[in-house]
Amino acid sequence: MYNWSTDEDYLKQFPEEYERWRLLQLINYGLDGEKLDLKKLRHYWPKIKHQVEGNLKVKYIEEYILC
Protein backbone atom coordinates (compact mmCIF):
# COMPACT_ATOMS: atom_id res chain seq x y z
CA MET A 1 0.00 0.00 0.00
CA TYR A 2 1.32 3.42 -0.90
CA ASN A 3 0.09 6.46 1.00
CA TRP A 4 1.12 9.67 -0.71
CA SER A 5 -0.37 12.11 1.81
CA THR A 6 1.35 10.89 4.97
CA ASP A 7 5.00 11.12 5.93
CA GLU A 8 5.46 7.56 7.16
CA ASP A 9 9.10 8.11 8.15
CA TYR A 10 8.05 10.85 10.55
CA LEU A 11 5.12 8.80 11.86
CA LYS A 12 7.39 5.83 12.56
CA GLN A 13 9.05 7.92 15.29
CA PHE A 14 5.88 7.31 17.30
CA PRO A 15 5.46 3.52 17.20
CA GLU A 16 2.06 3.27 18.88
CA GLU A 17 0.52 5.98 16.71
CA TYR A 18 2.06 4.41 13.62
CA GLU A 19 0.62 0.97 14.43
CA ARG A 20 -2.87 2.40 14.94
CA TRP A 21 -2.64 4.44 11.75
CA ARG A 22 -1.36 1.43 9.80
CA LEU A 23 -4.18 -0.83 11.02
CA LEU A 24 -6.76 1.79 10.10
CA GLN A 25 -5.28 2.19 6.63
CA LEU A 26 -5.35 -1.55 6.02
CA ILE A 27 -8.92 -1.93 7.28
CA ASN A 28 -10.37 1.13 5.54
CA TYR A 29 -8.53 1.00 2.21
CA GLY A 30 -7.76 -2.67 1.68
CA LEU A 31 -5.09 -5.14 2.62
CA ASP A 32 -3.41 -5.28 -0.81
CA GLY A 33 -2.11 -8.79 -0.18
CA GLU A 34 -1.05 -8.14 3.42
CA LYS A 35 -2.48 -9.79 6.49
CA LEU A 36 -3.68 -8.14 9.67
CA ASP A 37 -1.75 -8.92 12.81
CA LEU A 38 -4.49 -10.32 15.04
CA LYS A 39 -2.60 -9.57 18.26
CA LYS A 40 -2.19 -5.90 17.32
CA LEU A 41 -5.78 -5.70 16.12
CA ARG A 42 -7.09 -6.99 19.45
CA HIS A 43 -4.85 -4.56 21.33
CA TYR A 44 -5.79 -1.43 19.36
CA TRP A 45 -9.41 -2.27 18.47
CA PRO A 46 -11.05 -0.31 21.32
CA LYS A 47 -9.08 2.78 20.26
CA ILE A 48 -9.65 2.54 16.51
CA LYS A 49 -13.08 0.99 16.03
CA HIS A 50 -14.83 4.37 16.00
CA GLN A 51 -12.55 5.45 13.12
CA VAL A 52 -13.30 2.47 10.86
CA GLU A 53 -15.35 3.48 7.84
CA GLY A 54 -18.60 1.56 7.59
CA ASN A 55 -20.68 -0.11 10.26
CA LEU A 56 -20.61 -3.43 8.43
CA LYS A 57 -16.82 -3.61 8.70
CA VAL A 58 -17.02 -3.01 12.44
CA LYS A 59 -19.69 -5.69 12.89
CA TYR A 60 -17.78 -8.17 10.74
CA ILE A 61 -14.51 -7.64 12.58
CA GLU A 62 -16.16 -7.89 16.00
CA GLU A 63 -18.29 -10.95 15.18
CA TYR A 64 -16.00 -13.03 13.00
CA ILE A 65 -12.41 -11.96 13.58
CA LEU A 66 -12.28 -10.90 17.23
CA CYS A 67 -14.79 -13.43 18.57
PQR file of N, CA, C, O and H, with PARSE charges and radii, in Angstrom:
ATOM      1  N   MET A   1       0.853  -1.171   0.000 -0.4000 1.5000
ATOM      2  CA  MET A   1       0.000   0.000   0.000 -0.0000 2.0000
ATOM      3  C   MET A   1       0.897   1.231   0.000  0.5500 1.7000
ATOM      4  O   MET A   1       1.880   1.291   0.738 -0.5500 1.4000
ATOM      5  N   TYR A   2       0.562   2.187  -0.811 -0.4000 1.5000
ATOM      6  CA  TYR A   2       1.320   3.422  -0.898 -0.0000 2.0000
ATOM      7  C   TYR A   2       0.426   4.575  -0.480  0.5500 1.7000
ATOM      8  O   TYR A   2      -0.644   4.780  -1.051 -0.5500 1.4000
ATOM      9  H   TYR A   2      -0.237   2.138  -1.410  0.4000 1.0000
ATOM     10  N   ASN A   3       0.867   5.322   0.515 -0.4000 1.5000
ATOM     11  CA  ASN A   3       0.089   6.458   0.995 -0.0000 2.0000
ATOM     12  C   ASN A   3       0.868   7.722   0.680  0.5500 1.7000
ATOM     13  O   ASN A   3       1.907   7.979   1.289 -0.5500 1.4000
ATOM     14  H   ASN A   3       1.737   5.155   0.979  0.4000 1.0000
ATOM     15  N   TRP A   4       0.387   8.497  -0.245 -0.4000 1.5000
ATOM     16  CA  TRP A   4       1.115   9.673  -0.711 -0.0000 2.0000
ATOM     17  C   TRP A   4       0.921  10.897   0.172  0.5500 1.7000
ATOM     18  O   TRP A   4       1.693  11.849   0.057 -0.5500 1.4000
ATOM     19  H   TRP A   4      -0.457   8.289  -0.739  0.4000 1.0000
ATOM     20  N   SER A   5      -0.073  10.911   1.043 -0.4000 1.5000
ATOM     21  CA  SER A   5      -0.372  12.113   1.810 -0.0000 2.0000
ATOM     22  C   SER A   5       0.144  12.068   3.244  0.5500 1.7000
ATOM     23  O   SER A   5      -0.119  12.987   4.019 -0.5500 1.4000
ATOM     24  H   SER A   5      -0.700  10.137   1.137  0.4000 1.0000
ATOM     25  N   THR A   6       0.863  11.028   3.607 -0.4000 1.5000
ATOM     26  CA  THR A   6       1.349  10.893   4.975 -0.0000 2.0000
ATOM     27  C   THR A   6       2.840  10.626   4.963  0.5500 1.7000
ATOM     28  O   THR A   6       3.321   9.785   4.204 -0.5500 1.4000
ATOM     29  H   THR A   6       1.077  10.281   2.977  0.4000 1.0000
ATOM     30  N   ASP A   7       3.565  11.335   5.797 -0.4000 1.5000
ATOM     31  CA  ASP A   7       5.003  11.119   5.934 -0.0000 2.0000
ATOM     32  C   ASP A   7       5.214   9.953   6.895  0.5500 1.7000
ATOM     33  O   ASP A   7       5.258  10.135   8.111 -0.5500 1.4000
ATOM     34  H   ASP A   7       3.175  12.018   6.414  0.4000 1.0000
ATOM     35  N   GLU A   8       5.344   8.760   6.334 -0.4000 1.5000
ATOM     36  CA  GLU A   8       5.460   7.560   7.157 -0.0000 2.0000
ATOM     37  C   GLU A   8       6.757   7.535   7.958  0.5500 1.7000
ATOM     38  O   GLU A   8       6.779   7.009   9.070 -0.5500 1.4000
ATOM     39  H   GLU A   8       5.308   8.612   5.345  0.4000 1.0000
ATOM     40  N   ASP A   9       7.831   8.091   7.416 -0.4000 1.5000
ATOM     41  CA  ASP A   9       9.099   8.114   8.151 -0.0000 2.0000
ATOM     42  C   ASP A   9       8.973   8.924   9.438  0.5500 1.7000
ATOM     43  O   ASP A   9       9.501   8.532  10.478 -0.5500 1.4000
ATOM     44  H   ASP A   9       7.813   8.519   6.513  0.4000 1.0000
ATOM     45  N   TYR A  10       8.274  10.049   9.363 -0.4000 1.5000
ATOM     46  CA  TYR A  10       8.050  10.849  10.555 -0.0000 2.0000
ATOM     47  C   TYR A  10       7.137  10.122  11.539  0.5500 1.7000
ATOM     48  O   TYR A  10       7.383  10.127  12.745 -0.5500 1.4000
ATOM     49  H   TYR A  10       7.845  10.367   8.518  0.4000 1.0000
ATOM     50  N   LEU A  11       6.087   9.499  11.019 -0.4000 1.5000
ATOM     51  CA  LEU A  11       5.116   8.804  11.862 -0.0000 2.0000
ATOM     52  C   LEU A  11       5.734   7.599  12.567  0.5500 1.7000
ATOM     53  O   LEU A  11       5.303   7.234  13.661 -0.5500 1.4000
ATOM     54  H   LEU A  11       5.887   9.494  10.039  0.4000 1.0000
ATOM     55  N   LYS A  12       6.725   6.989  11.957 -0.4000 1.5000
ATOM     56  CA  LYS A  12       7.390   5.832  12.565 -0.0000 2.0000
ATOM     57  C   LYS A  12       8.162   6.198  13.825  0.5500 1.7000
ATOM     58  O   LYS A  12       8.551   5.312  14.586 -0.5500 1.4000
ATOM     59  H   LYS A  12       7.075   7.286  11.068  0.4000 1.0000
ATOM     60  N   GLN A  13       8.389   7.478  14.059 -0.4000 1.5000
ATOM     61  CA  GLN A  13       9.047   7.917  15.288 -0.0000 2.0000
ATOM     62  C   GLN A  13       8.148   7.714  16.504  0.5500 1.7000
ATOM     63  O   GLN A  13       8.617   7.719  17.642 -0.5500 1.4000
ATOM     64  H   GLN A  13       8.073   8.198  13.441  0.4000 1.0000
ATOM     65  N   PHE A  14       6.872   7.539  16.256 -0.4000 1.5000
ATOM     66  CA  PHE A  14       5.884   7.314  17.304 -0.0000 2.0000
ATOM     67  C   PHE A  14       5.253   5.945  17.062  0.5500 1.7000
ATOM     68  O   PHE A  14       4.208   5.860  16.418 -0.5500 1.4000
ATOM     69  H   PHE A  14       6.490   7.535  15.332  0.4000 1.0000
ATOM     70  N   PRO A  15       5.865   4.875  17.564 -0.5600 1.5000
ATOM     71  CA  PRO A  15       5.463   3.515  17.203  0.2800 2.0000
ATOM     72  C   PRO A  15       3.997   3.180  17.456  0.5500 1.7000
ATOM     73  O   PRO A  15       3.364   2.533  16.621 -0.5500 1.4000
ATOM     74  N   GLU A  16       3.452   3.601  18.575 -0.4000 1.5000
ATOM     75  CA  GLU A  16       2.060   3.269  18.879 -0.0000 2.0000
ATOM     76  C   GLU A  16       1.109   3.967  17.913  0.5500 1.7000
ATOM     77  O   GLU A  16       0.164   3.355  17.414 -0.5500 1.4000
ATOM     78  H   GLU A  16       3.966   4.126  19.254  0.4000 1.0000
ATOM     79  N   GLU A  17       1.358   5.236  17.655 -0.4000 1.5000
ATOM     80  CA  GLU A  17       0.523   5.981  16.709 -0.0000 2.0000
ATOM     81  C   GLU A  17       0.644   5.388  15.306  0.5500 1.7000
ATOM     82  O   GLU A  17      -0.344   5.288  14.578 -0.5500 1.4000
ATOM     83  H   GLU A  17       2.125   5.733  18.060  0.4000 1.0000
ATOM     84  N   TYR A  18       1.856   4.999  14.939 -0.4000 1.5000
ATOM     85  CA  TYR A  18       2.065   4.411  13.625 -0.0000 2.0000
ATOM     86  C   TYR A  18       1.306   3.100  13.483  0.5500 1.7000
ATOM     87  O   TYR A  18       0.692   2.861  12.444 -0.5500 1.4000
ATOM     88  H   TYR A  18       2.658   5.081  15.531  0.4000 1.0000
ATOM     89  N   GLU A  19       1.332   2.253  14.493 -0.4000 1.5000
ATOM     90  CA  GLU A  19       0.617   0.970  14.430 -0.0000 2.0000
ATOM     91  C   GLU A  19      -0.884   1.173  14.298  0.5500 1.7000
ATOM     92  O   GLU A  19      -1.538   0.482  13.517 -0.5500 1.4000
ATOM     93  H   GLU A  19       1.831   2.448  15.337  0.4000 1.0000
ATOM     94  N   ARG A  20      -1.430   2.112  15.050 -0.4000 1.5000
ATOM     95  CA  ARG A  20      -2.866   2.395  14.942 -0.0000 2.0000
ATOM     96  C   ARG A  20      -3.215   2.934  13.567  0.5500 1.7000
ATOM     97  O   ARG A  20      -4.198   2.513  12.958 -0.5500 1.4000
ATOM     98  H   ARG A  20      -0.899   2.673  15.684  0.4000 1.0000
ATOM     99  N   TRP A  21      -2.408   3.865  13.081 -0.4000 1.5000
ATOM    100  CA  TRP A  21      -2.639   4.436  11.753 -0.0000 2.0000
ATOM    101  C   TRP A  21      -2.559   3.353  10.680  0.5500 1.7000
ATOM    102  O   TRP A  21      -3.387   3.312   9.770 -0.5500 1.4000
ATOM    103  H   TRP A  21      -1.610   4.207  13.575  0.4000 1.0000
ATOM    104  N   ARG A  22      -1.572   2.488  10.788 -0.4000 1.5000
ATOM    105  CA  ARG A  22      -1.358   1.428   9.799 -0.0000 2.0000
ATOM    106  C   ARG A  22      -2.542   0.452   9.774  0.5500 1.7000
ATOM    107  O   ARG A  22      -3.014   0.070   8.703 -0.5500 1.4000
ATOM    108  H   ARG A  22      -0.899   2.521  11.528  0.4000 1.0000
ATOM    109  N   LEU A  23      -3.016   0.055  10.954 -0.4000 1.5000
ATOM    110  CA  LEU A  23      -4.183  -0.831  11.020 -0.0000 2.0000
ATOM    111  C   LEU A  23      -5.407  -0.184  10.380  0.5500 1.7000
ATOM    112  O   LEU A  23      -6.136  -0.827   9.624 -0.5500 1.4000
ATOM    113  H   LEU A  23      -2.633   0.365  11.824  0.4000 1.0000
ATOM    114  N   LEU A  24      -5.622   1.081  10.686 -0.4000 1.5000
ATOM    115  CA  LEU A  24      -6.763   1.788  10.096 -0.0000 2.0000
ATOM    116  C   LEU A  24      -6.652   1.866   8.585  0.5500 1.7000
ATOM    117  O   LEU A  24      -7.649   1.684   7.886 -0.5500 1.4000
ATOM    118  H   LEU A  24      -5.030   1.603  11.300  0.4000 1.0000
ATOM    119  N   GLN A  25      -5.476   2.128   8.071 -0.4000 1.5000
ATOM    120  CA  GLN A  25      -5.276   2.191   6.628 -0.0000 2.0000
ATOM    121  C   GLN A  25      -5.593   0.847   5.984  0.5500 1.7000
ATOM    122  O   GLN A  25      -6.267   0.789   4.955 -0.5500 1.4000
ATOM    123  H   GLN A  25      -4.666   2.276   8.639  0.4000 1.0000
ATOM    124  N   LEU A  26      -5.109  -0.224   6.584 -0.4000 1.5000
ATOM    125  CA  LEU A  26      -5.354  -1.553   6.023 -0.0000 2.0000
ATOM    126  C   LEU A  26      -6.830  -1.921   6.059  0.5500 1.7000
ATOM    127  O   LEU A  26      -7.350  -2.496   5.103 -0.5500 1.4000
ATOM    128  H   LEU A  26      -4.561  -0.177   7.419  0.4000 1.0000
ATOM    129  N   ILE A  27      -7.502  -1.598   7.147 -0.4000 1.5000
ATOM    130  CA  ILE A  27      -8.924  -1.934   7.277 -0.0000 2.0000
ATOM    131  C   ILE A  27      -9.772  -1.072   6.340  0.5500 1.7000
ATOM    132  O   ILE A  27     -10.646  -1.588   5.643 -0.5500 1.4000
ATOM    133  H   ILE A  27      -7.079  -1.132   7.924  0.4000 1.0000
ATOM    134  N   ASN A  28      -9.522   0.217   6.320 -0.4000 1.5000
ATOM    135  CA  ASN A  28     -10.365   1.127   5.543 -0.0000 2.0000
ATOM    136  C   ASN A  28     -10.106   1.087   4.038  0.5500 1.7000
ATOM    137  O   ASN A  28     -11.035   1.265   3.250 -0.5500 1.4000
ATOM    138  H   ASN A  28      -8.812   0.636   6.886  0.4000 1.0000
ATOM    139  N   TYR A  29      -8.867   0.858   3.632 -0.4000 1.5000
ATOM    140  CA  TYR A  29      -8.526   0.998   2.212 -0.0000 2.0000
ATOM    141  C   TYR A  29      -8.050  -0.290   1.561  0.5500 1.7000
ATOM    142  O   TYR A  29      -7.641  -0.279   0.400 -0.5500 1.4000
ATOM    143  H   TYR A  29      -8.112   0.714   4.273  0.4000 1.0000
ATOM    144  N   GLY A  30      -8.098  -1.390   2.283 -0.4000 1.5000
ATOM    145  CA  GLY A  30      -7.756  -2.668   1.676 -0.0000 2.0000
ATOM    146  C   GLY A  30      -6.400  -3.192   2.117  0.5500 1.7000
ATOM    147  O   GLY A  30      -5.485  -2.430   2.428 -0.5500 1.4000
ATOM    148  H   GLY A  30      -8.431  -1.399   3.226  0.4000 1.0000
ATOM    149  N   LEU A  31      -6.300  -4.495   2.134 -0.4000 1.5000
ATOM    150  CA  LEU A  31      -5.091  -5.144   2.616 -0.0000 2.0000
ATOM    151  C   LEU A  31      -4.002  -5.231   1.554  0.5500 1.7000
ATOM    152  O   LEU A  31      -2.820  -5.295   1.893 -0.5500 1.4000
ATOM    153  H   LEU A  31      -7.044  -5.114   1.881  0.4000 1.0000
ATOM    154  N   ASP A  32      -4.371  -5.235   0.296 -0.4000 1.5000
ATOM    155  CA  ASP A  32      -3.411  -5.284  -0.806 -0.0000 2.0000
ATOM    156  C   ASP A  32      -2.421  -6.437  -0.645  0.5500 1.7000
ATOM    157  O   ASP A  32      -1.217  -6.267  -0.832 -0.5500 1.4000
ATOM    158  H   ASP A  32      -5.331  -5.183   0.021  0.4000 1.0000
ATOM    159  N   GLY A  33      -2.944  -7.602  -0.299 -0.4000 1.5000
ATOM    160  CA  GLY A  33      -2.113  -8.792  -0.177 -0.0000 2.0000
ATOM    161  C   GLY A  33      -1.477  -8.983   1.188  0.5500 1.7000
ATOM    162  O   GLY A  33      -0.866 -10.023   1.436 -0.5500 1.4000
ATOM    163  H   GLY A  33      -3.923  -7.740  -0.147  0.4000 1.0000
ATOM    164  N   GLU A  34      -1.603  -8.013   2.075 -0.4000 1.5000
ATOM    165  CA  GLU A  34      -1.046  -8.140   3.420 -0.0000 2.0000
ATOM    166  C   GLU A  34      -2.054  -8.822   4.336  0.5500 1.7000
ATOM    167  O   GLU A  34      -3.223  -8.983   3.986 -0.5500 1.4000
ATOM    168  H   GLU A  34      -2.099  -7.169   1.873  0.4000 1.0000
ATOM    169  N   LYS A  35      -1.589  -9.213   5.496 -0.4000 1.5000
ATOM    170  CA  LYS A  35      -2.477  -9.794   6.493 -0.0000 2.0000
ATOM    171  C   LYS A  35      -2.466  -8.918   7.736  0.5500 1.7000
ATOM    172  O   LYS A  35      -1.456  -8.297   8.068 -0.5500 1.4000
ATOM    173  H   LYS A  35      -0.639  -9.083   5.780  0.4000 1.0000
ATOM    174  N   LEU A  36      -3.600  -8.880   8.415 -0.4000 1.5000
ATOM    175  CA  LEU A  36      -3.677  -8.142   9.672 -0.0000 2.0000
ATOM    176  C   LEU A  36      -3.027  -8.959  10.774  0.5500 1.7000
ATOM    177  O   LEU A  36      -3.167 -10.181  10.828 -0.5500 1.4000
ATOM    178  H   LEU A  36      -4.420  -9.385   8.146  0.4000 1.0000
ATOM    179  N   ASP A  37      -2.323  -8.273  11.642 -0.4000 1.5000
ATOM    180  CA  ASP A  37      -1.747  -8.917  12.815 -0.0000 2.0000
ATOM    181  C   ASP A  37      -2.853  -8.963  13.869  0.5500 1.7000
ATOM    182  O   ASP A  37      -3.239  -7.930  14.415 -0.5500 1.4000
ATOM    183  H   ASP A  37      -2.209  -7.281  11.599  0.4000 1.0000
ATOM    184  N   LEU A  38      -3.352 -10.149  14.148 -0.4000 1.5000
ATOM    185  CA  LEU A  38      -4.495 -10.321  15.039 -0.0000 2.0000
ATOM    186  C   LEU A  38      -4.199  -9.820  16.451  0.5500 1.7000
ATOM    187  O   LEU A  38      -5.075  -9.255  17.107 -0.5500 1.4000
ATOM    188  H   LEU A  38      -3.037 -10.988  13.704  0.4000 1.0000
ATOM    189  N   LYS A  39      -2.979 -10.023  16.916 -0.4000 1.5000
ATOM    190  CA  LYS A  39      -2.602  -9.572  18.257 -0.0000 2.0000
ATOM    191  C   LYS A  39      -2.664  -8.041  18.342  0.5500 1.7000
ATOM    192  O   LYS A  39      -3.183  -7.494  19.315 -0.5500 1.4000
ATOM    193  H   LYS A  39      -2.268 -10.481  16.384  0.4000 1.0000
ATOM    194  N   LYS A  40      -2.140  -7.360  17.335 -0.4000 1.5000
ATOM    195  CA  LYS A  40      -2.185  -5.898  17.318 -0.0000 2.0000
ATOM    196  C   LYS A  40      -3.612  -5.402  17.152  0.5500 1.7000
ATOM    197  O   LYS A  40      -4.002  -4.408  17.765 -0.5500 1.4000
ATOM    198  H   LYS A  40      -1.718  -7.805  16.545  0.4000 1.0000
ATOM    199  N   LEU A  41      -4.395  -6.092  16.323 -0.4000 1.5000
ATOM    200  CA  LEU A  41      -5.784  -5.697  16.120 -0.0000 2.0000
ATOM    201  C   LEU A  41      -6.572  -5.780  17.422  0.5500 1.7000
ATOM    202  O   LEU A  41      -7.328  -4.865  17.747 -0.5500 1.4000
ATOM    203  H   LEU A  41      -4.079  -6.899  15.825  0.4000 1.0000
ATOM    204  N   ARG A  42      -6.404  -6.854  18.160 -0.4000 1.5000
ATOM    205  CA  ARG A  42      -7.090  -6.986  19.452 -0.0000 2.0000
ATOM    206  C   ARG A  42      -6.655  -5.895  20.427  0.5500 1.7000
ATOM    207  O   ARG A  42      -7.470  -5.363  21.180 -0.5500 1.4000
ATOM    208  H   ARG A  42      -5.789  -7.598  17.896  0.4000 1.0000
ATOM    209  N   HIS A  43      -5.382  -5.573  20.408 -0.4000 1.5000
ATOM    210  CA  HIS A  43      -4.853  -4.558  21.333 -0.0000 2.0000
ATOM    211  C   HIS A  43      -5.401  -3.158  21.016  0.5500 1.7000
ATOM    212  O   HIS A  43      -5.806  -2.427  21.920 -0.5500 1.4000
ATOM    213  H   HIS A  43      -4.720  -6.005  19.797  0.4000 1.0000
ATOM    214  N   TYR A  44      -5.409  -2.798  19.746 -0.4000 1.5000
ATOM    215  CA  TYR A  44      -5.787  -1.433  19.359 -0.0000 2.0000
ATOM    216  C   TYR A  44      -7.265  -1.272  19.007  0.5500 1.7000
ATOM    217  O   TYR A  44      -7.722  -0.145  18.816 -0.5500 1.4000
ATOM    218  H   TYR A  44      -5.080  -3.391  19.012  0.4000 1.0000
ATOM    219  N   TRP A  45      -8.016  -2.353  18.917 -0.4000 1.5000
ATOM    220  CA  TRP A  45      -9.406  -2.268  18.468 -0.0000 2.0000
ATOM    221  C   TRP A  45     -10.250  -1.278  19.263  0.5500 1.7000
ATOM    222  O   TRP A  45     -10.962  -0.483  18.649 -0.5500 1.4000
ATOM    223  H   TRP A  45      -7.644  -3.269  19.073  0.4000 1.0000
ATOM    224  N   PRO A  46     -10.209  -1.283  20.600 -0.5600 1.5000
ATOM    225  CA  PRO A  46     -11.049  -0.310  21.323  0.2800 2.0000
ATOM    226  C   PRO A  46     -10.719   1.137  20.970  0.5500 1.7000
ATOM    227  O   PRO A  46     -11.591   2.002  21.048 -0.5500 1.4000
ATOM    228  N   LYS A  47      -9.489   1.410  20.588 -0.4000 1.5000
ATOM    229  CA  LYS A  47      -9.076   2.777  20.263 -0.0000 2.0000
ATOM    230  C   LYS A  47      -9.398   3.168  18.824  0.5500 1.7000
ATOM    231  O   LYS A  47      -9.569   4.351  18.531 -0.5500 1.4000
ATOM    232  H   LYS A  47      -8.780   0.707  20.524  0.4000 1.0000
ATOM    233  N   ILE A  48      -9.482   2.186  17.920 -0.4000 1.5000
ATOM    234  CA  ILE A  48      -9.655   2.537  16.514 -0.0000 2.0000
ATOM    235  C   ILE A  48     -11.020   2.204  15.930  0.5500 1.7000
ATOM    236  O   ILE A  48     -11.331   2.634  14.819 -0.5500 1.4000
ATOM    237  H   ILE A  48      -9.342   1.224  18.158  0.4000 1.0000
ATOM    238  N   LYS A  49     -11.839   1.450  16.650 -0.4000 1.5000
ATOM    239  CA  LYS A  49     -13.084   0.985  16.029 -0.0000 2.0000
ATOM    240  C   LYS A  49     -14.026   2.125  15.654  0.5500 1.7000
ATOM    241  O   LYS A  49     -14.810   1.979  14.716 -0.5500 1.4000
ATOM    242  H   LYS A  49     -11.586   1.101  17.553  0.4000 1.0000
ATOM    243  N   HIS A  50     -13.974   3.247  16.352 -0.4000 1.5000
ATOM    244  CA  HIS A  50     -14.833   4.375  16.002 -0.0000 2.0000
ATOM    245  C   HIS A  50     -14.325   5.125  14.767  0.5500 1.7000
ATOM    246  O   HIS A  50     -15.029   5.986  14.239 -0.5500 1.4000
ATOM    247  H   HIS A  50     -13.338   3.366  17.114  0.4000 1.0000
ATOM    248  N   GLN A  51     -13.115   4.809  14.304 -0.4000 1.5000
ATOM    249  CA  GLN A  51     -12.553   5.453  13.120 -0.0000 2.0000
ATOM    250  C   GLN A  51     -12.661   4.589  11.864  0.5500 1.7000
ATOM    251  O   GLN A  51     -12.301   5.030  10.772 -0.5500 1.4000
ATOM    252  H   GLN A  51     -12.544   4.109  14.733  0.4000 1.0000
ATOM    253  N   VAL A  52     -13.153   3.365  12.015 -0.4000 1.5000
ATOM    254  CA  VAL A  52     -13.302   2.472  10.863 -0.0000 2.0000
ATOM    255  C   VAL A  52     -14.495   2.941  10.040  0.5500 1.7000
ATOM    256  O   VAL A  52     -15.566   3.224  10.576 -0.5500 1.4000
ATOM    257  H   VAL A  52     -13.445   3.006  12.901  0.4000 1.0000
ATOM    258  N   GLU A  53     -14.290   3.019   8.739 -0.4000 1.5000
ATOM    259  CA  GLU A  53     -15.351   3.475   7.841 -0.0000 2.0000
ATOM    260  C   GLU A  53     -16.322   2.333   7.562  0.5500 1.7000
ATOM    261  O   GLU A  53     -15.927   1.280   7.061 -0.5500 1.4000
ATOM    262  H   GLU A  53     -13.419   2.789   8.303  0.4000 1.0000
ATOM    263  N   GLY A  54     -17.564   2.545   7.884 -0.4000 1.5000
ATOM    264  CA  GLY A  54     -18.600   1.561   7.590 -0.0000 2.0000
ATOM    265  C   GLY A  54     -18.941   0.692   8.789  0.5500 1.7000
ATOM    266  O   GLY A  54     -18.074   0.046   9.378 -0.5500 1.4000
ATOM    267  H   GLY A  54     -17.885   3.400   8.291  0.4000 1.0000
ATOM    268  N   ASN A  55     -20.212   0.691   9.134 -0.4000 1.5000
ATOM    269  CA  ASN A  55     -20.680  -0.108  10.263 -0.0000 2.0000
ATOM    270  C   ASN A  55     -20.564  -1.601  10.000  0.5500 1.7000
ATOM    271  O   ASN A  55     -20.360  -2.380  10.931 -0.5500 1.4000
ATOM    272  H   ASN A  55     -20.916   1.216   8.655  0.4000 1.0000
ATOM    273  N   LEU A  56     -20.692  -2.006   8.746 -0.4000 1.5000
ATOM    274  CA  LEU A  56     -20.612  -3.428   8.425 -0.0000 2.0000
ATOM    275  C   LEU A  56     -19.208  -3.979   8.678  0.5500 1.7000
ATOM    276  O   LEU A  56     -19.058  -5.122   9.110 -0.5500 1.4000
ATOM    277  H   LEU A  56     -20.858  -1.373   7.990  0.4000 1.0000
ATOM    278  N   LYS A  57     -18.189  -3.174   8.413 -0.4000 1.5000
ATOM    279  CA  LYS A  57     -16.823  -3.609   8.696 -0.0000 2.0000
ATOM    280  C   LYS A  57     -16.627  -3.822  10.189  0.5500 1.7000
ATOM    281  O   LYS A  57     -16.014  -4.802  10.611 -0.5500 1.4000
ATOM    282  H   LYS A  57     -18.311  -2.246   8.063  0.4000 1.0000
ATOM    283  N   VAL A  58     -17.151  -2.901  10.982 -0.4000 1.5000
ATOM    284  CA  VAL A  58     -17.021  -3.006  12.440 -0.0000 2.0000
ATOM    285  C   VAL A  58     -17.717  -4.259  12.939  0.5500 1.7000
ATOM    286  O   VAL A  58     -17.154  -5.012  13.735 -0.5500 1.4000
ATOM    287  H   VAL A  58     -17.649  -2.105  10.639  0.4000 1.0000
ATOM    288  N   LYS A  59     -18.951  -4.489  12.472 -0.4000 1.5000
ATOM    289  CA  LYS A  59     -19.689  -5.686  12.889 -0.0000 2.0000
ATOM    290  C   LYS A  59     -18.969  -6.956  12.470  0.5500 1.7000
ATOM    291  O   LYS A  59     -18.867  -7.902  13.251 -0.5500 1.4000
ATOM    292  H   LYS A  59     -19.409  -3.878  11.826  0.4000 1.0000
ATOM    293  N   TYR A  60     -18.469  -6.981  11.240 -0.4000 1.5000
ATOM    294  CA  TYR A  60     -17.781  -8.170  10.739 -0.0000 2.0000
ATOM    295  C   TYR A  60     -16.535  -8.463  11.563  0.5500 1.7000
ATOM    296  O   TYR A  60     -16.300  -9.605  11.959 -0.5500 1.4000
ATOM    297  H   TYR A  60     -18.552  -6.212  10.606  0.4000 1.0000
ATOM    298  N   ILE A  61     -15.746  -7.442  11.817 -0.4000 1.5000
ATOM    299  CA  ILE A  61     -14.512  -7.642  12.584 -0.0000 2.0000
ATOM    300  C   ILE A  61     -14.835  -8.115  13.995  0.5500 1.7000
ATOM    301  O   ILE A  61     -14.185  -9.029  14.503 -0.5500 1.4000
ATOM    302  H   ILE A  61     -15.936  -6.515  11.495  0.4000 1.0000
ATOM    303  N   GLU A  62     -15.819  -7.513  14.628 -0.4000 1.5000
ATOM    304  CA  GLU A  62     -16.161  -7.891  15.998 -0.0000 2.0000
ATOM    305  C   GLU A  62     -16.763  -9.298  16.079  0.5500 1.7000
ATOM    306  O   GLU A  62     -16.472 -10.038  17.019 -0.5500 1.4000
ATOM    307  H   GLU A  62     -16.347  -6.771  14.215  0.4000 1.0000
ATOM    308  N   GLU A  63     -17.594  -9.670  15.112 -0.4000 1.5000
ATOM    309  CA  GLU A  63     -18.289 -10.952  15.178 -0.0000 2.0000
ATOM    310  C   GLU A  63     -17.462 -12.126  14.657  0.5500 1.7000
ATOM    311  O   GLU A  63     -17.556 -13.232  15.191 -0.5500 1.4000
ATOM    312  H   GLU A  63     -17.831  -9.068  14.349  0.4000 1.0000
ATOM    313  N   TYR A  64     -16.665 -11.901  13.633 -0.4000 1.5000
ATOM    314  CA  TYR A  64     -15.999 -13.030  12.995 -0.0000 2.0000
ATOM    315  C   TYR A  64     -14.487 -13.081  13.221  0.5500 1.7000
ATOM    316  O   TYR A  64     -13.902 -14.163  13.209 -0.5500 1.4000
ATOM    317  H   TYR A  64     -16.589 -11.003  13.199  0.4000 1.0000
ATOM    318  N   ILE A  65     -13.861 -11.950  13.422 -0.4000 1.5000
ATOM    319  CA  ILE A  65     -12.411 -11.957  13.578 -0.0000 2.0000
ATOM    320  C   ILE A  65     -12.006 -11.902  15.050  0.5500 1.7000
ATOM    321  O   ILE A  65     -11.094 -12.614  15.469 -0.5500 1.4000
ATOM    322  H   ILE A  65     -14.337 -11.070  13.432  0.4000 1.0000
ATOM    323  N   LEU A  66     -12.672 -11.070  15.826 -0.4000 1.5000
ATOM    324  CA  LEU A  66     -12.284 -10.902  17.226 -0.0000 2.0000
ATOM    325  C   LEU A  66     -13.114 -11.741  18.194  0.5500 1.7000
ATOM    326  O   LEU A  66     -13.019 -11.536  19.404 -0.5500 1.4000
ATOM    327  H   LEU A  66     -13.413 -10.492  15.486  0.4000 1.0000
ATOM    328  N   CYS A  67     -13.909 -12.662  17.712 -0.4000 1.5000
ATOM    329  CA  CYS A  67     -14.791 -13.430  18.574 -0.0000 2.0000
ATOM    330  C   CYS A  67     -14.064 -14.344  19.519  0.5500 1.7000
ATOM    331  O   CYS A  67     -14.697 -15.051  20.303 -0.5500 1.4000
ATOM    332  H   CYS A  67     -13.987 -12.830  16.729  0.4000 1.0000
TER
END
